[in-house]
Amino acid sequence: MRKLSSAIGIIIVIFLVFYNLTSSSARLAFAQSCTVPVQVANVAITFPNCESGNCNYTQGKCSWDALTGATGYNLTITAVNANRQVLNQQAYTSTSLAFSVATSDTYRCDVSAVNSCGTGPVGTSSLLCTTEFVVTPTPTPTVTSVPAQGITPGAQTNPPVTLPPTGSNTLVWSGFAGFIIVVIGLTMFLLL
């Protein structure tokens, strides 16, 4: 009986030692594979928000580089002079986001990467977004008219007549048309 209880005791001790070793190595393996993300790189604000050649002067866009190991990004956009938060996104999964620009202000974009281990340091960009978009008018040409002989200055005159364009294209088409007329005339002459 004593041999049996000793054998059971040895089996229990071996089991406990084995169990502790496997659970400790599992905890160590988990602790070594989980790291907090590093700082997001190349955070930038662009204004206006231009997509496919169309620019929206009421929007800016914050963008940043994708970070390996991040499952999302925490993002806040602040109007600095107005001291108000424009946007707050948590666990956002894209690498750019458009936001409304209501006034001429300096906008700041703060982005940090997140994963299951925690949140990385913040990457920041700031830009003054001037929303008063003023179109520069194209100057109109000034026309000076010279009174024709026999017309009193200040009298109503007809607007100047626009002549057809001249140049090598007109000359080529005129020569080609003349050639066709000569060919038709010659053909009629020979048929008669």
C-alpha positions in Angstrom: 0.0 0.0 0.0 2.9 2.3 0.8 4.3 1.7 -2.7 1.0 2.6 -4.3 0.7 5.8 -2.4 4.3 6.7 -3.2 3.6 6.0 -6.9 0.5 8.2 -6.8 2.4 11.0 -5.1 5.2 10.9 -7.7 2.6 11.0 -10.5 0.9 14.0 -8.9 4.2 15.9 -8.4 5.2 15.2 -12.1 1.8 16.4 -13.3 2.1 19.6 -11.2 5.6 20.4 -12.4 4.6 19.7 -16.0 1.5 21.9 -15.7 3.4 24.8 -14.2 6.1 24.6 -16.9 3.6 24.6 -19.7 1.4 27.5 -18.3 4.6 29.6 -17.5 5.9 29.1 -21.1 2.5 30.1 -22.5 2.5 33.3 -20.4 6.0 34.1 -21.5 5.2 33.4 -25.1 2.2 35.7 -24.9 4.1 38.5 -23.2 6.9 38.4 -25.7 4.6 38.6 -28.8 2.6 41.6 -27.7 4.1 45.0 -28.3 2.6 48.5 -28.2 2.7 50.2 -31.7 5.4 52.8 -32.4 4.6 56.3 -33.5 2.6 56.9 -36.7 4.9 58.4 -39.4 4.2 61.0 -42.1 1.0 62.6 -40.6 0.0 65.4 -43.0 -3.0 67.7 -43.5 -3.8 68.8 -47.0 -6.1 71.6 -48.0 -8.2 71.8 -50.0 -9.3 68.2 -50.2 -8.7 67.3 -53.9 -9.9 63.9 -55.3 -9.7 63.0 -59.0 -9.1 66.6 -60.0 -12.0 68.1 -58.0 -11.1 70.3 -55.1 -13.4 70.9 -52.1 -12.6 74.2 -50.4 -14.8 73.3 -47.4 -12.8 70.1 -46.5 -9.3 69.3 -45.5 -7.8 65.8 -45.3 -5.5 64.2 -42.7 -3.4 61.2 -43.9 -0.6 59.1 -42.5 1.4 56.0 -43.3 0.0 52.5 -42.4 1.7 50.9 -39.5 2.4 47.2 -39.3 0.9 45.6 -36.2 -1.8 48.3 -35.8 -5.4 47.2 -35.7 -6.7 50.8 -35.9 -5.9 54.4 -35.3 -7.2 56.9 -32.8 -7.6 60.3 -34.4 -8.5 63.8 -33.2 -8.7 66.9 -35.4 -8.7 70.3 -33.6 -9.4 73.9 -34.8 -6.5 75.5 -32.9 -7.5 79.2 -32.9 -11.2 78.4 -32.2 -10.0 75.9 -29.6 -12.6 73.3 -30.6 -12.4 69.6 -31.5 -13.7 69.1 -35.0 -13.4 65.3 -35.1 -12.7 62.4 -32.7 -12.4 58.9 -34.2 -11.4 55.8 -32.2 -10.1 52.6 -33.7 -10.4 54.0 -37.2 -9.1 51.5 -39.8 -8.2 53.7 -42.8 -5.1 55.9 -43.3 -6.8 59.1 -44.3 -9.9 61.0 -43.3 -11.6 64.1 -44.7 -12.9 66.8 -42.2 -15.0 70.0 -42.5 -13.2 73.3 -42.5 -15.6 76.0 -41.5 -13.3 79.0 -40.9 -9.8 80.1 -41.7 -8.0 78.5 -38.8 -5.0 76.3 -38.1 -6.1 72.7 -37.9 -4.1 70.0 -36.0 -4.4 66.3 -36.7 -3.2 63.9 -33.9 -3.0 60.2 -34.8 -1.9 57.2 -32.7 -1.9 53.5 -33.6 -3.6 51.0 -31.4 -3.6 47.2 -31.1 -4.5 44.7 -28.4 -1.4 45.6 -26.3 -2.2 49.4 -26.1 -1.9 52.7 -27.8 1.3 54.1 -29.4 2.7 57.7 -29.2 0.9 60.5 -31.1 2.0 61.7 -34.5 0.9 65.3 -35.3 0.5 67.7 -38.2 -0.8 71.3 -38.3 -1.8 73.5 -41.3 -3.5 76.9 -41.7 -6.5 76.3 -43.9 -7.7 79.6 -45.5 -11.3 79.2 -46.6 -11.8 82.6 -48.1 -11.2 81.5 -51.6 -11.1 84.6 -53.9 -11.3 84.1 -57.6 -8.9 86.5 -59.4 -10.8 88.1 -62.2 -9.4 87.9 -65.7 -8.7 91.4 -67.0 -10.9 92.5 -69.9 -9.0 93.9 -72.8 -9.5 97.6 -73.6 -10.7 98.4 -77.1 -9.8 101.8 -78.6 -11.7 102.8 -81.6 -10.6 105.2 -84.3 -13.4 107.2 -85.8 -13.9 106.5 -89.5 -13.7 109.3 -91.9 -16.9 111.3 -92.0 -18.2 109.9 -88.6 -18.3 112.3 -85.7 -16.5 111.2 -82.5 -18.9 109.7 -80.0 -21.4 108.6 -82.7 -22.8 105.1 -82.7 -20.5 102.8 -84.7 -20.8 99.1 -85.5 -18.6 96.7 -83.6 -15.4 95.7 -85.4 -15.9 92.7 -87.7 -13.9 89.6 -86.7 -11.9 88.2 -89.6 -11.6 84.5 -90.1 -8.3 83.0 -88.8 -5.4 83.0 -91.2 -2.3 80.9 -91.2 -1.0 77.7 -92.6 -4.2 75.7 -92.1 -6.3 78.2 -94.1 -3.7 78.2 -96.9 -3.7 74.4 -97.0 -7.5 74.2 -97.2 -7.7 77.0 -99.8 -5.1 75.2 -101.9 -6.8 71.9 -101.5 -10.2 73.4 -102.5 -8.6 75.1 -105.5 -7.1 71.8 -106.6 -10.4 70.0 -106.3 -12.1 72.7 -108.5 -9.4 72.4 -111.1 -9.8 68.6 -111.2 -13.6 68.9 -111.6 -13.3 71.5 -114.3 -10.6 69.5 -116.2 -12.8 66.4 -116.0 -15.8 68.2 -117.4 -13.7 69.7 -120.2 -12.4 66.3 -121.2 -15.8 64.8 -121.2 -17.4 67.4 -123.4 
